[in-house]
Amino acid sequence: MAEITMDIEMNQPATRATRKRIRYLPREHGATAMLLTPIVCAAILARAWHWSELAVLVAAFAALSAKDPLVVLVRQRFVWKQRHEETADAAHWFTGWLVLLIFSGLVLLATWPIKATLAMGLGVAIFSALAIAVNVKNRQRSTLFQIASALALTSSSLAVCLSATGTIQPWCWALWLLVALQATAGILVVHARLDARIAAKIAAKLAAENPAQTAPADETFRHAATVAIGFLLSAAAVAFYLSHVWIALALLAAAIGYAYDLFLQRTAAALDMPLTKVGQRALALSCIYALLLIVGLW
């Protein structure tokens, strides 16, 4: 819902008062958690420390933060016919984040193997270009893009492992896959909730006008979330079979938590729950999942 509100604001000329309030910091708390949680997990599992891990953290946060001001600048250049007042703020913030990104990138260039640096840099550039294009066209709710976002954000674990150990360890590939799987399911469940909330409001409005009218809910994300939960359960079964009990418990906990959330979304009381509380519950589940993964991969 916050994304929709922000998109509307970005497509309308801002008043002077509104412009003063714009701060181009990460506004998608779920995306921030998906970026930082794998960093923490990889830093713990690496059992080693290198100062370049700080550069990874700065680069990851700067890259995430630079997206919103860059979207404004691209819209100003290719979409808006008149100059918007928030463009100046966006330019300043984007410049600041870009400086941090370049500085941290130079640090990593000096400490990482050249091939790994080029591969990571190319991956970030490709996904950033995709994210900008998708946001400018207001297609950021695409299921495929949401899955790509989960894969890209959680790949921060690979960068930390590379900084800490000098190479990407086998356990880190497993960590990336497992965290990305959980993050994908979480994204889809949240969007299923947003669709259900919108459908409930439309249904209430139509019922007030004409009790015979109904508004079918868009269940695209609900179906996708159900498939993602199925993958979690399948992965849990495989982990149990391979005697990775703690990893299986992590996957099972995530699957049960998200399935329960989808079940509650059928009730009006659950849909009326503040999104802040929903986010807190999702963060708690992600933390439990991460802790179980750390134990399982230790």
C-alpha positions as CSV (number, residue, x, y, z in Angstrom):
1,M,0.0,0.0,0.0
2,A,2.9,2.3,0.8
3,E,4.3,1.7,-2.7
4,I,1.0,2.7,-4.3
5,T,0.8,5.9,-2.3
6,M,4.4,6.8,-3.1
7,D,3.8,6.1,-6.8
8,I,0.8,8.5,-6.8
9,E,2.9,11.1,-5.1
10,M,5.7,10.8,-7.6
11,N,3.3,11.3,-10.5
12,Q,1.9,14.5,-9.2
13,P,3.6,17.9,-8.8
14,A,4.7,18.3,-5.1
15,T,3.9,21.3,-3.1
16,R,6.7,23.2,-1.3
17,A,5.7,21.7,2.0
18,T,5.5,18.2,0.6
19,R,8.9,18.6,-1.1
20,K,10.6,19.5,2.2
21,R,9.4,16.3,3.8
22,I,10.9,14.0,1.1
23,R,13.7,11.9,2.4
24,Y,15.0,9.3,-0.1
25,L,15.7,6.5,2.4
26,P,14.6,2.9,2.0
27,R,10.8,3.0,2.5
28,E,10.2,-0.7,1.9
29,H,10.9,-2.3,5.2
30,G,10.4,-5.8,3.9
31,A,13.0,-5.2,1.2
32,T,15.4,-3.8,3.7
33,A,15.0,-6.8,5.9
34,M,15.5,-9.1,2.9
35,L,18.8,-7.3,2.2
36,L,20.2,-7.2,5.7
37,T,19.1,-10.5,7.1
38,P,21.3,-12.6,4.7
39,I,24.2,-10.2,5.5
40,V,23.9,-11.0,9.2
41,C,23.5,-14.7,8.6
42,A,26.5,-14.9,6.3
43,A,28.7,-12.8,8.6
44,I,27.9,-15.3,11.5
45,L,28.3,-18.4,9.4
46,A,31.6,-17.3,7.8
47,R,33.3,-17.6,11.3
48,A,35.8,-15.0,10.1
49,W,35.9,-11.2,9.8
50,H,37.3,-8.8,7.2
51,W,36.9,-5.1,7.2
52,S,35.7,-5.1,3.6
53,E,32.4,-6.6,4.9
54,L,31.6,-3.0,6.0
55,A,32.0,-1.9,2.4
56,V,29.5,-4.7,1.4
57,L,27.0,-3.3,3.9
58,V,27.4,0.3,2.7
59,A,27.2,-0.7,-1.0
60,A,24.1,-2.8,-0.5
61,F,22.3,-0.1,1.5
62,A,23.3,2.6,-0.9
63,A,22.2,0.6,-3.9
64,L,18.8,0.0,-2.4
65,S,18.4,3.6,-1.3
66,A,19.4,5.0,-4.7
67,K,16.5,3.4,-6.5
68,D,13.7,5.8,-5.5
69,P,15.5,9.0,-6.4
70,L,16.7,7.5,-9.6
71,V,13.1,6.5,-10.5
72,V,12.1,10.2,-10.0
73,L,14.9,11.4,-12.2
74,V,14.1,8.9,-15.0
75,R,10.4,9.9,-14.8
76,Q,11.3,13.5,-15.0
77,R,13.4,12.8,-18.1
78,F,11.1,10.5,-20.0
79,V,7.6,10.7,-18.5
80,W,6.7,14.0,-17.0
81,K,6.1,16.9,-19.3
82,Q,6.6,19.6,-16.6
83,R,9.4,19.9,-14.1
84,H,8.5,18.6,-10.7
85,E,9.8,20.2,-7.6
86,E,10.9,17.0,-6.0
87,T,13.3,16.4,-8.8
88,A,15.9,18.6,-7.2
89,D,15.8,16.7,-4.0
90,A,16.0,13.4,-5.9
91,A,19.1,14.6,-7.7
92,H,20.8,15.6,-4.4
93,W,20.0,12.3,-2.7
94,F,20.9,10.2,-5.7
95,T,24.3,11.9,-5.9
96,G,24.9,11.2,-2.3
97,W,24.0,7.5,-2.5
98,L,26.0,7.2,-5.8
99,V,29.2,8.6,-4.1
100,L,28.8,6.1,-1.3
101,L,28.2,3.3,-3.8
102,I,31.3,4.3,-5.9
103,F,33.5,4.6,-2.8
104,S,32.5,1.2,-1.4
105,G,32.7,-0.3,-4.9
106,L,36.4,0.8,-5.1
107,V,37.1,-0.8,-1.7
108,L,35.6,-4.1,-2.9
109,L,37.5,-3.8,-6.2
110,A,40.7,-3.6,-4.3
111,T,40.0,-6.6,-2.0
112,W,37.9,-9.0,-4.1
113,P,39.2,-11.1,-7.1
114,I,38.6,-9.2,-10.3
115,K,36.3,-11.8,-11.8
116,A,34.1,-11.8,-8.7
117,T,34.0,-8.0,-8.7
118,L,32.9,-7.8,-12.3
119,A,30.3,-10.6,-11.9
120,M,28.8,-8.9,-8.8
121,G,28.9,-5.5,-10.4
122,L,27.2,-6.7,-13.5
123,G,24.5,-8.4,-11.5
124,V,23.8,-5.3,-9.5
125,A,23.7,-3.2,-12.7
126,I,21.3,-5.5,-14.5
127,F,18.9,-5.8,-11.7
128,S,19.0,-2.0,-10.9
129,A,18.2,-1.3,-14.6
130,L,15.3,-3.8,-14.4
131,A,14.0,-2.3,-11.2
132,I,14.1,1.2,-12.6
133,A,12.3,0.2,-15.8
134,V,9.6,-1.7,-13.9
135,N,9.0,1.1,-11.4
136,V,8.8,3.8,-14.1
137,K,6.2,1.7,-15.8
138,N,4.4,1.0,-12.5
139,R,4.8,-2.8,-13.0
140,Q,6.5,-3.4,-9.7
141,R,3.7,-5.7,-8.5
142,S,4.5,-8.2,-11.2
143,T,4.9,-11.7,-9.7
144,L,8.1,-12.4,-11.7
145,F,9.6,-9.1,-10.7
146,Q,8.8,-9.9,-7.0
147,I,10.6,-13.2,-7.3
148,A,13.6,-11.6,-9.1
149,S,13.7,-9.0,-6.3
150,A,13.9,-11.7,-3.7
151,L,16.8,-13.4,-5.5
152,A,18.7,-10.1,-6.0
153,L,18.3,-8.8,-2.5
154,T,19.2,-12.0,-0.7
155,S,22.3,-12.4,-2.8
156,S,23.9,-9.9,-0.4
157,S,24.9,-13.1,1.5
158,L,27.3,-14.1,-1.3
159,A,29.1,-10.7,-1.1
160,V,29.6,-11.0,2.6
161,C,30.9,-14.5,2.3
162,L,33.3,-13.4,-0.4
163,S,34.6,-10.6,1.7
164,A,35.0,-12.7,4.8
165,T,36.5,-15.9,3.3
166,G,37.9,-14.8,-0.1
167,T,35.5,-17.1,-1.9
168,I,31.9,-18.1,-2.0
169,Q,31.6,-21.2,0.2
170,P,29.2,-24.1,-0.6
171,W,27.2,-23.4,2.5
172,C,26.6,-19.8,1.3
173,W,25.0,-21.0,-1.9
174,A,22.6,-23.1,0.2
175,L,22.0,-20.1,2.5
176,W,21.2,-17.9,-0.5
177,L,18.8,-20.4,-1.9
178,L,17.0,-21.0,1.4
179,V,16.7,-17.3,2.3
180,A,15.5,-16.5,-1.2
181,L,12.8,-19.2,-1.1
182,Q,11.5,-17.8,2.2
183,A,11.7,-14.2,1.0
184,T,9.7,-15.1,-2.1
185,A,7.0,-16.7,-0.2
186,G,6.8,-13.7,2.2
187,I,6.6,-11.2,-0.6
188,L,3.7,-13.1,-2.3
189,V,1.8,-13.5,1.0
190,V,2.1,-9.8,1.7
191,H,0.8,-8.9,-1.8
192,A,-2.0,-11.5,-1.4
193,R,-3.0,-9.6,1.7
194,L,-3.0,-6.2,-0.1
195,D,-5.2,-7.6,-2.8
196,A,-7.6,-9.1,-0.3
197,R,-7.8,-5.7,1.6
198,I,-8.5,-3.8,-1.7
199,A,-11.1,-6.4,-2.7
200,A,-12.8,-6.1,0.7
201,K,-13.0,-2.3,0.5
202,I,-14.5,-2.5,-3.0
203,A,-17.0,-5.2,-1.9
204,A,-18.1,-3.0,1.0
205,K,-18.6,0.0,-1.2
206,L,-20.6,-2.0,-3.8
207,A,-22.7,-3.6,-1.1
208,A,-23.6,-0.2,0.2
209,E,-24.7,0.9,-3.3
210,N,-26.3,-2.4,-4.4
211,P,-26.4,-5.5,-2.1
212,A,-26.7,-7.7,-5.1
213,Q,-23.3,-6.7,-6.5
214,T,-20.1,-8.5,-5.7
215,A,-16.5,-7.8,-6.5
216,P,-14.3,-10.8,-7.2
217,A,-10.9,-10.6,-5.6
218,D,-7.7,-10.8,-7.6
219,E,-6.1,-14.0,-6.4
220,T,-3.0,-14.0,-8.6
221,F,-0.7,-13.4,-5.6
222,R,-2.7,-15.8,-3.4
223,H,-2.2,-18.6,-5.9
224,A,1.5,-17.7,-6.3
225,A,1.9,-17.7,-2.5
226,T,0.3,-21.1,-2.3
227,V,2.8,-22.5,-4.8
228,A,5.7,-20.9,-2.9
229,I,4.5,-22.5,0.4
230,G,4.4,-25.8,-1.5
231,F,8.0,-25.4,-2.4
232,L,8.9,-24.7,1.2
233,L,7.1,-27.9,2.3
234,S,8.9,-29.9,-0.4
235,A,12.2,-28.4,0.6
236,A,11.5,-29.3,4.2
237,A,10.8,-32.9,3.3
238,V,14.0,-33.1,1.3
239,A,16.0,-31.6,4.3
240,F,14.4,-34.2,6.7
241,Y,15.3,-37.0,4.3
242,L,19.0,-35.7,4.2
243,S,19.0,-35.5,8.0
244,H,19.3,-31.7,8.0
245,V,16.8,-31.4,10.8
246,W,17.3,-27.8,11.8
247,I,17.0,-26.6,8.2
248,A,13.9,-28.7,7.8
249,L,12.4,-27.1,10.9
250,A,13.2,-23.6,9.5
251,L,11.4,-24.4,6.2
252,L,8.5,-26.0,8.0
253,A,8.1,-23.0,10.4
254,A,8.1,-20.6,7.4
255,A,5.5,-22.7,5.5
256,I,3.2,-23.0,8.5
257,G,3.5,-19.3,9.3
258,Y,2.7,-18.2,5.7
259,A,-0.1,-20.8,5.3
260,Y,-1.7,-19.5,8.5
261,D,-1.5,-16.0,7.2
262,L,-3.2,-16.9,4.0
263,F,-5.9,-18.7,6.0
264,L,-6.5,-15.6,8.1
265,Q,-6.8,-13.4,5.0
266,R,-10.2,-14.9,4.5
267,T,-11.5,-13.1,7.6
268,A,-12.4,-9.4,7.8
269,A,-10.8,-9.1,11.3
270,A,-7.4,-10.2,10.0
271,L,-7.6,-7.9,7.0
272,D,-8.3,-4.9,9.3
273,M,-5.1,-5.6,11.2
274,P,-2.7,-2.6,10.8
275,L,0.0,-3.2,8.3
276,T,2.6,-2.2,10.9
277,K,1.6,-5.2,13.0
278,V,1.6,-7.4,9.9
279,G,5.1,-6.3,9.2
280,Q,6.2,-7.0,12.7
281,R,4.8,-10.5,12.6
282,A,6.5,-11.1,9.3
283,L,9.8,-9.8,10.6
284,A,9.6,-12.1,13.7
285,L,9.0,-15.1,11.4
286,S,12.0,-14.1,9.3
287,C,14.2,-13.8,12.4
288,I,13.1,-17.3,13.6
289,Y,13.8,-18.7,10.2
290,A,17.2,-17.1,10.0
291,L,18.2,-18.4,13.5
292,L,17.2,-21.9,12.6
293,L,19.2,-21.7,9.3
294,I,22.2,-20.5,11.2
295,V,22.0,-23.5,13.6
296,G,21.4,-25.9,10.6
297,L,24.3,-24.5,8.5
298,W,26.8,-24.1,11.4
